[in-house]
Structure formats: structure tokens, C-alpha cells
């Protein structure tokens, strides 16, 4: 695994974390807040896990592969929920999560 792969995955994780945080924040402003509750929770969880994954990758932790697998699962879980909503922020988050899940699976392999 080369440094470029690490760098790409770290960047993707951080971008995904930001997209998830932005989505959760925007969801809190939606009129149908109750309908957005699950989306908000998944986004917040995914944002935290993506940040953890990026930190583990940066220091090349021995737990990196397991964290990357977990991150891919969290991203899939978040993308599944966000993809059901038509809001632009949800669609952007779902796409960021899909990209991150793909990168994390490469790192975990």
C-alpha cells in the first residue's frame, strides 16, 4: 500500500465526515424534522466514524483495516438512508458516503 492510497482514503474520509455533518445540520432545519430523525442519527454516527478512520489511517494504526471495514459499513448505512430523501444535502451526503465506502473497502482489502 503506498502513501498516495493512504492520502486518498484520508481525504475521502474527511470529505465524507464533512458532508455528513453538513447533512445532519441541514436536516435539523427541515420542516418534517421527525421524518429526518433517522437520517440525522446516521449522519452523525458516520461523521464520527469517518473522522476516526482518517486518524487511524494517518498514524497507520494496527487497527486500521478493521476501522476501514467499519467505516465502509457506516457509510453504506448512511447512504442508504440519505438516498431515500430528495433534499440536495441528503443526495450529496449519500454520494460522499458511497465514495468513502469504496475507498475504505480498498484499504481494508
Secondary structure, DSSP 8 states (H G I E B T S, - for coil): --HHHHHHHHHHHHHHHHHHHHHHHHHTTSS-HHHHHHHHHHHHHHHHHHHHHHHHHHTT-TTHHHHHHHHHHHHHHHHHHHTT--SHHHHHHHHHHHHHHHHHHHHH-
